[in-house]
Amino acid sequence: MGYLAGVAWEKPEIAARVSLTYNSGIKHDLALTESVGGGPASSVSRVETPQSVNLDFQTGVAANTLVFGSVRWADWTSFSLTSPNYPGGSPVGTLVSYDNDVITYSLGLGYKFSESFSGAVELGYEQSLGDRVSDLGPTDGYFSVGVGGTYTKGNTKFSAGLRYIDIGDAVTDNGGVFNDNDGWALGFQVTYLLD
């Protein structure tokens, strides 16, 4: 169980909206079964996903044109996935942990081409901190660019987006080296509004 709380301010005549949202950490108990010395070993690991704060904003800047963006802070230093049977990591037994909290930025521009079609482009950034990273989370910052669009026909909306992420380089706790990493993400959504 977790919770979120937030506040928002709007000025509809210029399509302006600013919202601030807090997301609580959420605790999970994970049952682990590992092979140790040829036999199974069972344990329980308690994980708490990090609390976070999101600041989202948008405003109209010209006819049919919208600027939008967000700033997100996540408390990753309080997160750790551990196993008493795992010898690696720092400290020993740690599968995933982070040395620093993370702030993620995004900034985009949207345009309404017609009553039925609108599109947007968005940039994303997360600073590379140069820390060693966990073997199961071998990333250290990124830069991304994405494009998307929404087509509306009657009560149905069709949305699609494509995003390229330059993940860059990272070195893990156990000496793993990840160079020149990148990735692509594609999403598609259909929304139907009931009368």
C-alpha positions, 0 to 999 in steps of 0.5 A, a space after each residue: 500500500 502507498 499513497 500520493 498527494 498533490 496540488 494543482 493550479 490551472 488557467 484554462 484560457 491559456 491552457 496553463 497548468 502546474 501540478 505538484 505530486 508526492 508519491 510515497 514509498 511502497 514496501 514489498 516483501 519478496 520471497 527468494 529461493 536461490 541455488 546455493 552450493 547446489 541446494 535451494 536456500 530460501 529467504 525474504 527480502 524487504 524492498 521499498 520503492 523510492 518516494 518521489 516528487 513530480 512537478 509538471 507544467 504546461 502552458 499555451 504559447 501561441 495558437 494551437 501550440 503548447 509547451 510542457 515539461 516536468 521535473 521529477 526527484 526520486 529518493 533512490 538512495 533509500 532503495 536496496 534489493 538484497 539477498 543474504 546469499 549473494 556474495 557480490 555488491 556493495 555492501 555484500 549481499 546487495 543486488 541493486 542499490 544507488 549512491 545518489 538520488 535522481 532528478 529527471 527533466 523533460 521538456 516538450 512542444 505540442 501542436 494541434 494541426 487540426 481538430 482531429 490530429 495533434 503531435 508533440 516532440 519531447 526531450 528528456 535528460 537525467 544527469 550522469 553522476 559517474 558512480 559505479 552502478 549495480 549489476 542489475 541496473 547498469 545505467 548512469 543518466 540518459 538523454 532522450 528524444 521522442 515524438 508522438 501524435 494523437 488522432 481523434 475520430 468520434 469517441 475514439 482516440 488513437 495515440 502513438 509515440 516513439 522515443 530514442 534513449 541514449 543511455 551512455 556508459 556505466 561501470 558496475 560494482 563488480 567491474 562490468 563495463 557498459 559502453 555506448 548503450 542506447 534503446 528505443 521505446 514504442 507505445 500505442 494506445 486506443 481510448 474510447 469514451 463512453 457516452 
